[in-house]
Amino acid sequence: QVNLVESGGGSVQAGGSLRLSCAASDFTYSATCMGWFRQAPGKEREGVGTISIGIGGASITYYADSVKGRFTISPDNSKKTLYLQMDSLKPEDSAMYYCAAGELGYWDCNSAGRGGGLGMEYWGKGTLVTISS
């Protein structure tokens, strides 16, 4: 049973921080690509960042330009959890945030980030982030 569960969303003021967590089932955590995506009302889903996970470790394959330097994706293998640390939050970061996973190679993982999740097979239900100005 594939299962991704996001948590950590909430409401904060601009300039604040949040850390989102994505708890993954054993099966999902063996996936080669995981990532965070977001969708604001009336907008298309967009990639926040993706990470390629392999035997040798993990490497970031994509960060959206709008979050570079402010957001950080990191995995905790022992807890089978993927984190999204979000700092210097802006009102335009407000959205539903989703965790996703898929059996994708490095460059397809990059494409998944650029393409709003193209090729990702498994999705969580999302956690809502609201940033007030």
Beta strands, then each sheet from edge to edge (+ up, - down):
strand 1: 4-7
strand 2: 10-13
strand 3: 18-24
strand 4: 33-39
strand 5: 46-54
strand 6: 57-63
strand 7: 71-76
strand 8: 81-86
strand 9: 95-102
strand 10: 122-123
strand 11: 127-132
sheet 1: 1+ 3- 8+ 7-
sheet 2: 2+ 11+ 9- 4+ 5- 6+
sheet 3: 2+ 11+ 9- 10+
end
